[in-house]
Amino acid sequence: LNQIEFCWDAKRMISESKRDDELWKSRFNELKHYYCIHGNCNVPQGSKDDHSLFVLGTWVHTQRFQRTLKDEGKRSSMSSERIRLLDS
């Protein structure tokens, strides 16, 4: 298990999972704000001049990719709750 970097510290795993959820919700809120301003969720990925926009665009691309994997029945980090939020 050590060879595959198994995490033996359950508290650390919970803490990291909580941080991931908080980061996801933060990006989701940024996307909602972007939608209010632009009327769409087509966040550009290539805008390295605006770092926050670049990060959000990359996040949106990742969510679309994870959703596609989930829809194809493949392993994905996209949960049903996240799909519900993104579809709302």
Biopython code that builds the backbone (N, CA, C, O; Angstrom):
import numpy as np
from Bio.PDB.StructureBuilder import StructureBuilder

atoms = [
    (1, "LEU", "N", (0.816, -1.207, 0.000)),
    (1, "LEU", "CA", (0.000, 0.000, 0.000)),
    (1, "LEU", "C", (0.854, 1.265, 0.000)),
    (1, "LEU", "O", (0.462, 2.279, -0.576)),
    (2, "ASN", "N", (1.996, 1.209, 0.630)),
    (2, "ASN", "CA", (2.877, 2.374, 0.625)),
    (2, "ASN", "C", (3.358, 2.703, -0.789)),
    (2, "ASN", "O", (3.550, 3.870, -1.131)),
    (3, "GLN", "N", (3.550, 1.670, -1.603)),
    (3, "GLN", "CA", (4.017, 1.886, -2.969)),
    (3, "GLN", "C", (3.004, 2.661, -3.817)),
    (3, "GLN", "O", (3.389, 3.371, -4.746)),
    (4, "ILE", "N", (1.730, 2.529, -3.506)),
    (4, "ILE", "CA", (0.710, 3.270, -4.257)),
    (4, "ILE", "C", (0.284, 4.532, -3.502)),
    (4, "ILE", "O", (-0.761, 5.117, -3.787)),
    (5, "GLU", "N", (1.109, 4.939, -2.536)),
    (5, "GLU", "CA", (0.896, 6.157, -1.747)),
    (5, "GLU", "C", (-0.439, 6.153, -1.016)),
    (5, "GLU", "O", (-1.141, 7.164, -0.979)),
    (6, "PHE", "N", (-0.785, 5.000, -0.433)),
    (6, "PHE", "CA", (-1.992, 4.878, 0.375)),
    (6, "PHE", "C", (-1.893, 5.815, 1.569)),
    (6, "PHE", "O", (-0.860, 5.876, 2.236)),
    (7, "CYS", "N", (-2.965, 6.539, 1.834)),
    (7, "CYS", "CA", (-2.972, 7.469, 2.969)),
    (7, "CYS", "C", (-3.444, 6.730, 4.216)),
    (7, "CYS", "O", (-4.576, 6.251, 4.285)),
    (8, "TRP", "N", (-2.550, 6.649, 5.199)),
    (8, "TRP", "CA", (-2.857, 5.953, 6.436)),
    (8, "TRP", "C", (-3.526, 6.879, 7.446)),
    (8, "TRP", "O", (-4.060, 6.402, 8.447)),
    (9, "ASP", "N", (-3.512, 8.160, 7.215)),
    (9, "ASP", "CA", (-4.028, 9.147, 8.158)),
    (9, "ASP", "C", (-5.440, 9.583, 7.744)),
    (9, "ASP", "O", (-5.605, 10.446, 6.883)),
    (10, "ALA", "N", (-6.454, 8.975, 8.370)),
    (10, "ALA", "CA", (-7.849, 9.258, 8.002)),
    (10, "ALA", "C", (-8.215, 10.712, 8.251)),
    (10, "ALA", "O", (-8.967, 11.297, 7.471)),
    (11, "LYS", "N", (-7.700, 11.310, 9.323)),
    (11, "LYS", "CA", (-8.001, 12.714, 9.609)),
    (11, "LYS", "C", (-7.474, 13.608, 8.493)),
    (11, "LYS", "O", (-8.142, 14.563, 8.094)),
    (12, "ARG", "N", (-6.298, 13.309, 7.994)),
    (12, "ARG", "CA", (-5.721, 14.096, 6.902)),
    (12, "ARG", "C", (-6.571, 13.959, 5.646)),
    (12, "ARG", "O", (-6.793, 14.938, 4.934)),
    (13, "MET", "N", (-7.043, 12.756, 5.374)),
    (13, "MET", "CA", (-7.882, 12.529, 4.204)),
    (13, "MET", "C", (-9.172, 13.334, 4.298)),
    (13, "MET", "O", (-9.599, 13.932, 3.311)),
    (14, "ILE", "N", (-9.795, 13.355, 5.468)),
    (14, "ILE", "CA", (-11.029, 14.116, 5.663)),
    (14, "ILE", "C", (-10.757, 15.601, 5.498)),
    (14, "ILE", "O", (-11.540, 16.314, 4.870)),
    (15, "SER", "N", (-9.656, 16.064, 6.058)),
    (15, "SER", "CA", (-9.283, 17.468, 5.945)),
    (15, "SER", "C", (-9.055, 17.864, 4.492)),
    (15, "SER", "O", (-9.517, 18.920, 4.060)),
    (16, "GLU", "N", (-8.350, 17.034, 3.737)),
    (16, "GLU", "CA", (-8.086, 17.318, 2.332)),
    (16, "GLU", "C", (-9.381, 17.290, 1.527)),
    (16, "GLU", "O", (-9.571, 18.108, 0.627)),
    (17, "SER", "N", (-10.258, 16.364, 1.844)),
    (17, "SER", "CA", (-11.537, 16.267, 1.158)),
    (17, "SER", "C", (-12.380, 17.518, 1.417)),
    (17, "SER", "O", (-13.031, 18.037, 0.510)),
    (18, "LYS", "N", (-12.360, 17.988, 2.647)),
    (18, "LYS", "CA", (-13.106, 19.195, 3.003)),
    (18, "LYS", "C", (-12.549, 20.403, 2.256)),
    (18, "LYS", "O", (-13.305, 21.237, 1.757)),
    (19, "ARG", "N", (-11.222, 20.492, 2.182)),
    (19, "ARG", "CA", (-10.583, 21.589, 1.435)),
    (19, "ARG", "C", (-10.959, 21.531, -0.041)),
    (19, "ARG", "O", (-11.234, 22.563, -0.654)),
    (20, "ASP", "N", (-10.974, 20.330, -0.614)),
    (20, "ASP", "CA", (-11.361, 20.165, -2.015)),
    (20, "ASP", "C", (-12.792, 20.633, -2.244)),
    (20, "ASP", "O", (-13.078, 21.313, -3.230)),
    (21, "ASP", "N", (-13.692, 20.267, -1.330)),
    (21, "ASP", "CA", (-15.090, 20.687, -1.446)),
    (21, "ASP", "C", (-15.222, 22.200, -1.342)),
    (21, "ASP", "O", (-15.992, 22.812, -2.082)),
    (22, "GLU", "N", (-14.476, 22.801, -0.429)),
    (22, "GLU", "CA", (-14.524, 24.253, -0.264)),
    (22, "GLU", "C", (-13.990, 24.957, -1.502)),
    (22, "GLU", "O", (-14.551, 25.964, -1.934)),
    (23, "LEU", "N", (-12.917, 24.441, -2.071)),
    (23, "LEU", "CA", (-12.364, 25.021, -3.293)),
    (23, "LEU", "C", (-13.349, 24.868, -4.442)),
    (23, "LEU", "O", (-13.532, 25.803, -5.221)),
    (24, "TRP", "N", (-13.989, 23.707, -4.562)),
    (24, "TRP", "CA", (-14.958, 23.491, -5.620)),
    (24, "TRP", "C", (-16.105, 24.493, -5.493)),
    (24, "TRP", "O", (-16.505, 25.109, -6.482)),
    (25, "LYS", "N", (-16.633, 24.657, -4.282)),
    (25, "LYS", "CA", (-17.744, 25.598, -4.068)),
    (25, "LYS", "C", (-17.323, 27.028, -4.363)),
    (25, "LYS", "O", (-18.122, 27.815, -4.869)),
    (26, "SER", "N", (-16.094, 27.372, -4.058)),
    (26, "SER", "CA", (-15.588, 28.701, -4.347)),
    (26, "SER", "C", (-15.540, 28.934, -5.862)),
    (26, "SER", "O", (-15.980, 29.979, -6.341)),
    (27, "ARG", "N", (-15.014, 27.975, -6.608)),
    (27, "ARG", "CA", (-14.964, 28.088, -8.069)),
    (27, "ARG", "C", (-16.378, 28.131, -8.660)),
    (27, "ARG", "O", (-16.638, 28.870, -9.609)),
    (28, "PHE", "N", (-17.277, 27.341, -8.097)),
    (28, "PHE", "CA", (-18.668, 27.335, -8.554)),
    (28, "PHE", "C", (-19.287, 28.723, -8.372)),
    (28, "PHE", "O", (-19.989, 29.215, -9.255)),
    (29, "ASN", "N", (-19.026, 29.344, -7.235)),
    (29, "ASN", "CA", (-19.539, 30.695, -6.994)),
    (29, "ASN", "C", (-18.919, 31.704, -7.964)),
    (29, "ASN", "O", (-19.596, 32.630, -8.412)),
    (30, "GLU", "N", (-17.644, 31.529, -8.287)),
    (30, "GLU", "CA", (-17.008, 32.393, -9.288)),
    (30, "GLU", "C", (-17.684, 32.219, -10.644)),
    (30, "GLU", "O", (-17.882, 33.189, -11.376)),
    (31, "LEU", "N", (-18.037, 30.977, -10.973)),
    (31, "LEU", "CA", (-18.712, 30.714, -12.236)),
    (31, "LEU", "C", (-20.092, 31.367, -12.260)),
    (31, "LEU", "O", (-20.493, 31.922, -13.283)),
    (32, "LYS", "N", (-20.818, 31.307, -11.151)),
    (32, "LYS", "CA", (-22.121, 31.962, -11.086)),
    (32, "LYS", "C", (-21.977, 33.466, -11.295)),
    (32, "LYS", "O", (-22.788, 34.080, -11.987)),
    (33, "HIS", "N", (-20.957, 34.049, -10.705)),
    (33, "HIS", "CA", (-20.698, 35.482, -10.872)),
    (33, "HIS", "C", (-20.368, 35.788, -12.337)),
    (33, "HIS", "O", (-20.868, 36.766, -12.893)),
    (34, "TYR", "N", (-19.543, 34.969, -12.952)),
    (34, "TYR", "CA", (-19.198, 35.137, -14.360)),
    (34, "TYR", "C", (-20.465, 35.086, -15.210)),
    (34, "TYR", "O", (-20.645, 35.895, -16.119)),
    (35, "TYR", "N", (-21.338, 34.131, -14.906)),
    (35, "TYR", "CA", (-22.589, 33.985, -15.656)),
    (35, "TYR", "C", (-23.453, 35.239, -15.524)),
    (35, "TYR", "O", (-24.035, 35.691, -16.511)),
    (36, "CYS", "N", (-23.542, 35.796, -14.343)),
    (36, "CYS", "CA", (-24.337, 37.015, -14.127)),
    (36, "CYS", "C", (-23.821, 38.174, -14.975)),
    (36, "CYS", "O", (-24.609, 38.980, -15.471)),
    (37, "ILE", "N", (-22.529, 38.260, -15.140)),
    (37, "ILE", "CA", (-21.922, 39.357, -15.903)),
    (37, "ILE", "C", (-22.005, 39.104, -17.410)),
    (37, "ILE", "O", (-22.350, 40.007, -18.172)),
    (38, "HIS", "N", (-21.689, 37.870, -17.843)),
    (38, "HIS", "CA", (-21.541, 37.574, -19.266)),
    (38, "HIS", "C", (-22.736, 36.865, -19.898)),
    (38, "HIS", "O", (-22.854, 36.812, -21.122)),
    (39, "GLY", "N", (-23.624, 36.318, -19.060)),
    (39, "GLY", "CA", (-24.799, 35.632, -19.587)),
    (39, "GLY", "C", (-24.519, 34.253, -20.140)),
    (39, "GLY", "O", (-25.386, 33.653, -20.775)),
    (40, "ASN", "N", (-23.315, 33.739, -19.909)),
    (40, "ASN", "CA", (-22.962, 32.386, -20.353)),
    (40, "ASN", "C", (-21.850, 31.846, -19.454)),
    (40, "ASN", "O", (-21.297, 32.561, -18.618)),
    (41, "CYS", "N", (-21.542, 30.574, -19.648)),
    (41, "CYS", "CA", (-20.477, 29.927, -18.870)),
    (41, "CYS", "C", (-19.290, 29.565, -19.755)),
    (41, "CYS", "O", (-18.536, 28.641, -19.451)),
    (42, "ASN", "N", (-19.133, 30.297, -20.842)),
    (42, "ASN", "CA", (-18.036, 30.042, -21.777)),
    (42, "ASN", "C", (-16.800, 30.823, -21.349)),
    (42, "ASN", "O", (-16.393, 31.779, -22.010)),
    (43, "VAL", "N", (-16.218, 30.408, -20.251)),
    (43, "VAL", "CA", (-15.056, 31.097, -19.689)),
    (43, "VAL", "C", (-13.826, 30.737, -20.515)),
    (43, "VAL", "O", (-13.521, 29.557, -20.685)),
    (44, "PRO", "N", (-13.114, 31.748, -21.034)),
    (44, "PRO", "CA", (-11.931, 31.439, -21.843)),
    (44, "PRO", "C", (-10.820, 30.811, -21.007)),
    (44, "PRO", "O", (-10.596, 31.202, -19.861)),
    (45, "GLN", "N", (-10.140, 29.851, -21.581)),
    (45, "GLN", "CA", (-9.028, 29.196, -20.892)),
    (45, "GLN", "C", (-7.694, 29.855, -21.194)),
    (45, "GLN", "O", (-6.756, 29.740, -20.406)),
    (46, "GLY", "N", (-7.599, 30.527, -22.298)),
    (46, "GLY", "CA", (-6.302, 31.000, -22.747)),
    (46, "GLY", "C", (-5.901, 32.372, -22.258)),
    (46, "GLY", "O", (-4.875, 32.895, -22.693)),
    (47, "SER", "N", (-6.666, 32.971, -21.377)),
    (47, "SER", "CA", (-6.391, 34.338, -20.941)),
    (47, "SER", "C", (-5.419, 34.366, -19.766)),
    (47, "SER", "O", (-5.830, 34.555, -18.621)),
    (48, "LYS", "N", (-4.140, 34.181, -20.045)),
    (48, "LYS", "CA", (-3.142, 34.185, -18.969)),
    (48, "LYS", "C", (-2.871, 35.600, -18.470)),
    (48, "LYS", "O", (-2.224, 35.773, -17.437)),
    (49, "ASP", "N", (-3.363, 36.628, -19.196)),
    (49, "ASP", "CA", (-3.221, 38.005, -18.727)),
    (49, "ASP", "C", (-4.033, 38.233, -17.457)),
    (49, "ASP", "O", (-3.637, 39.005, -16.584)),
    (50, "ASP", "N", (-5.164, 37.556, -17.367)),
    (50, "ASP", "CA", (-6.021, 37.639, -16.177)),
    (50, "ASP", "C", (-5.976, 36.275, -15.506)),
    (50, "ASP", "O", (-6.711, 35.365, -15.890)),
    (51, "HIS", "N", (-5.116, 36.132, -14.505)),
    (51, "HIS", "CA", (-4.871, 34.830, -13.879)),
    (51, "HIS", "C", (-6.144, 34.206, -13.326)),
    (51, "HIS", "O", (-6.369, 33.009, -13.501)),
    (52, "SER", "N", (-6.991, 35.009, -12.654)),
    (52, "SER", "CA", (-8.198, 34.438, -12.053)),
    (52, "SER", "C", (-9.147, 33.906, -13.133)),
    (52, "SER", "O", (-9.807, 32.886, -12.936)),
    (53, "LEU", "N", (-9.212, 34.604, -14.275)),
    (53, "LEU", "CA", (-10.051, 34.140, -15.369)),
    (53, "LEU", "C", (-9.463, 32.872, -15.992)),
    (53, "LEU", "O", (-10.207, 31.967, -16.369)),
    (54, "PHE", "N", (-8.158, 32.803, -16.100)),
    (54, "PHE", "CA", (-7.481, 31.610, -16.605)),
    (54, "PHE", "C", (-7.767, 30.405, -15.705)),
    (54, "PHE", "O", (-8.063, 29.314, -16.193)),
    (55, "VAL", "N", (-7.676, 30.612, -14.387)),
    (55, "VAL", "CA", (-7.931, 29.527, -13.423)),
    (55, "VAL", "C", (-9.384, 29.073, -13.523)),
    (55, "VAL", "O", (-9.659, 27.873, -13.531)),
    (56, "LEU", "N", (-10.315, 30.022, -13.597)),
    (56, "LEU", "CA", (-11.732, 29.665, -13.702)),
    (56, "LEU", "C", (-12.008, 28.927, -15.009)),
    (56, "LEU", "O", (-12.738, 27.936, -15.010)),
    (57, "GLY", "N", (-11.445, 29.389, -16.111)),
    (57, "GLY", "CA", (-11.643, 28.718, -17.393)),
    (57, "GLY", "C", (-11.121, 27.295, -17.381)),
    (57, "GLY", "O", (-11.747, 26.394, -17.938)),
    (58, "THR", "N", (-9.991, 27.092, -16.756)),
    (58, "THR", "CA", (-9.425, 25.746, -16.632)),
    (58, "THR", "C", (-10.321, 24.874, -15.764)),
    (58, "THR", "O", (-10.529, 23.699, -16.065)),
    (59, "TRP", "N", (-10.857, 25.453, -14.679)),
    (59, "TRP", "CA", (-11.765, 24.722, -13.792)),
    (59, "TRP", "C", (-13.024, 24.302, -14.545)),
    (59, "TRP", "O", (-13.471, 23.161, -14.420)),
    (60, "VAL", "N", (-13.598, 25.217, -15.328)),
    (60, "VAL", "CA", (-14.807, 24.909, -16.099)),
    (60, "VAL", "C", (-14.522, 23.767, -17.084)),
    (60, "VAL", "O", (-15.322, 22.841, -17.215)),
    (61, "HIS", "N", (-13.392, 23.838, -17.766)),
    (61, "HIS", "CA", (-13.010, 22.774, -18.701)),
    (61, "HIS", "C", (-12.923, 21.423, -17.972)),
    (61, "HIS", "O", (-13.398, 20.406, -18.478)),
    (62, "THR", "N", (-12.322, 21.426, -16.797)),
    (62, "THR", "CA", (-12.180, 20.196, -16.012)),
    (62, "THR", "C", (-13.547, 19.648, -15.606)),
    (62, "THR", "O", (-13.760, 18.436, -15.636)),
    (63, "GLN", "N", (-14.476, 20.531, -15.228)),
    (63, "GLN", "CA", (-15.814, 20.081, -14.834)),
    (63, "GLN", "C", (-16.527, 19.434, -16.017)),
    (63, "GLN", "O", (-17.184, 18.404, -15.869)),
    (64, "ARG", "N", (-16.394, 20.040, -17.178)),
    (64, "ARG", "CA", (-17.015, 19.458, -18.379)),
    (64, "ARG", "C", (-16.418, 18.088, -18.696)),
    (64, "ARG", "O", (-17.136, 17.152, -19.050)),
    (65, "PHE", "N", (-15.106, 17.985, -18.565)),
    (65, "PHE", "CA", (-14.433, 16.716, -18.826)),
    (65, "PHE", "C", (-14.877, 15.650, -17.824)),
    (65, "PHE", "O", (-15.175, 14.520, -18.210)),
    (66, "GLN", "N", (-14.921, 16.008, -16.533)),
    (66, "GLN", "CA", (-15.339, 15.056, -15.499)),
    (66, "GLN", "C", (-16.796, 14.633, -15.694)),
    (66, "GLN", "O", (-17.147, 13.476, -15.459)),
    (67, "ARG", "N", (-17.635, 15.563, -16.121)),
    (67, "ARG", "CA", (-19.050, 15.244, -16.385)),
    (67, "ARG", "C", (-19.152, 14.255, -17.542)),
    (67, "ARG", "O", (-19.941, 13.313, -17.484)),
    (68, "THR", "N", (-18.367, 14.462, -18.578)),
    (68, "THR", "CA", (-18.366, 13.546, -19.716)),
    (68, "THR", "C", (-17.948, 12.151, -19.280)),
    (68, "THR", "O", (-18.571, 11.162, -19.665)),
    (69, "LEU", "N", (-16.883, 12.073, -18.470)),
    (69, "LEU", "CA", (-16.447, 10.768, -17.964)),
    (69, "LEU", "C", (-17.567, 10.098, -17.178)),
    (69, "LEU", "O", (-17.834, 8.909, -17.358)),
    (70, "LYS", "N", (-18.218, 10.860, -16.311)),
    (70, "LYS", "CA", (-19.309, 10.323, -15.482)),
    (70, "LYS", "C", (-20.439, 9.817, -16.374)),
    (70, "LYS", "O", (-20.966, 8.727, -16.153)),
    (71, "ASP", "N", (-20.813, 10.614, -17.390)),
    (71, "ASP", "CA", (-21.889, 10.229, -18.305)),
    (71, "ASP", "C", (-21.549, 8.969, -19.097)),
    (71, "ASP", "O", (-22.440, 8.214, -19.484)),
    (72, "GLU", "N", (-20.261, 8.748, -19.334)),
    (72, "GLU", "CA", (-19.810, 7.555, -20.063)),
    (72, "GLU", "C", (-19.602, 6.352, -19.139)),
    (72, "GLU", "O", (-19.180, 5.284, -19.582)),
    (73, "GLY", "N", (-19.904, 6.539, -17.848)),
    (73, "GLY", "CA", (-19.763, 5.450, -16.885)),
    (73, "GLY", "C", (-18.330, 5.190, -16.469)),
    (73, "GLY", "O", (-18.016, 4.127, -15.934)),
    (74, "LYS", "N", (-17.450, 6.170, -16.717)),
    (74, "LYS", "CA", (-16.045, 6.019, -16.355)),
    (74, "LYS", "C", (-15.784, 6.665, -15.002)),
    (74, "LYS", "O", (-16.616, 7.412, -14.487)),
    (75, "ARG", "N", (-14.631, 6.374, -14.438)),
    (75, "ARG", "CA", (-14.240, 6.934, -13.141)),
    (75, "ARG", "C", (-14.140, 8.457, -13.259)),
    (75, "ARG", "O", (-13.508, 8.985, -14.175)),
    (76, "SER", "N", (-14.781, 9.152, -12.307)),
    (76, "SER", "CA", (-14.843, 10.602, -12.358)),
    (76, "SER", "C", (-14.958, 11.167, -10.947)),
    (76, "SER", "O", (-15.481, 10.518, -10.042)),
    (77, "SER", "N", (-14.459, 12.387, -10.777)),
    (77, "SER", "CA", (-14.597, 13.062, -9.491)),
    (77, "SER", "C", (-15.922, 13.820, -9.402)),
    (77, "SER", "O", (-16.205, 14.458, -8.388)),
    (78, "MET", "N", (-16.727, 13.753, -10.449)),
    (78, "MET", "CA", (-17.990, 14.478, -10.498)),
    (78, "MET", "C", (-19.062, 13.730, -9.707)),
    (78, "MET", "O", (-19.441, 12.613, -10.059)),
    (79, "SER", "N", (-19.541, 14.355, -8.643)),
    (79, "SER", "CA", (-20.579, 13.730, -7.823)),
    (79, "SER", "C", (-21.964, 14.146, -8.323)),
    (79, "SER", "O", (-22.098, 15.109, -9.079)),
    (80, "SER", "N", (-22.963, 13.429, -7.904)),
    (80, "SER", "CA", (-24.343, 13.764, -8.261)),
    (80, "SER", "C", (-24.714, 15.146, -7.738)),
    (80, "SER", "O", (-25.434, 15.887, -8.407)),
    (81, "GLU", "N", (-24.236, 15.495, -6.565)),
    (81, "GLU", "CA", (-24.507, 16.815, -5.992)),
    (81, "GLU", "C", (-23.890, 17.915, -6.854)),
    (81, "GLU", "O", (-24.525, 18.943, -7.090)),
    (82, "ARG", "N", (-22.683, 17.713, -7.316)),
    (82, "ARG", "CA", (-22.033, 18.710, -8.168)),
    (82, "ARG", "C", (-22.769, 18.836, -9.504)),
    (82, "ARG", "O", (-22.926, 19.942, -10.022)),
    (83, "ILE", "N", (-23.211, 17.733, -10.051)),
    (83, "ILE", "CA", (-23.987, 17.776, -11.290)),
    (83, "ILE", "C", (-25.251, 18.577, -11.065)),
    (83, "ILE", "O", (-25.611, 19.414, -11.893)),
    (84, "ARG", "N", (-25.926, 18.333, -9.962)),
    (84, "ARG", "CA", (-27.152, 19.063, -9.637)),
    (84, "ARG", "C", (-26.883, 20.561, -9.567)),
    (84, "ARG", "O", (-27.645, 21.359, -10.113)),
    (85, "LEU", "N", (-25.801, 20.941, -8.898)),
    (85, "LEU", "CA", (-25.460, 22.362, -8.778)),
    (85, "LEU", "C", (-25.117, 22.977, -10.139)),
    (85, "LEU", "O", (-25.558, 24.083, -10.453)),
    (86, "LEU", "N", (-24.345, 22.268, -10.928)),
    (86, "LEU", "CA", (-23.966, 22.798, -12.234)),
    (86, "LEU", "C", (-25.164, 22.897, -13.184)),
    (86, "LEU", "O", (-25.212, 23.775, -14.045)),
    (87, "ASP", "N", (-26.114, 22.002, -13.020)),
    (87, "ASP", "CA", (-27.310, 22.028, -13.872)),
    (87, "ASP", "C", (-28.340, 23.059, -13.431)),
    (87, "ASP", "O", (-29.279, 23.357, -14.168)),
    (88, "SER", "N", (-28.164, 23.604, -12.228)),
    (88, "SER", "CA", (-29.184, 24.540, -11.710)),
    (88, "SER", "C", (-29.064, 25.917, -12.325)),
    (88, "SER", "O", (-29.844, 26.810, -11.995)),
]
sb = StructureBuilder()
sb.init_structure("model")
sb.init_model(0)
sb.init_chain("A")
sb.init_seg("    ")
for serial, (resi, resn, name, xyz) in enumerate(atoms, 1):
    if name == "N":
        sb.init_residue(resn, " ", resi, " ")
    sb.init_atom(name, np.array(xyz, "f"), 0.0, 1.0, " ", f" {name:<3s}", serial, name[0])
structure = sb.get_structure()
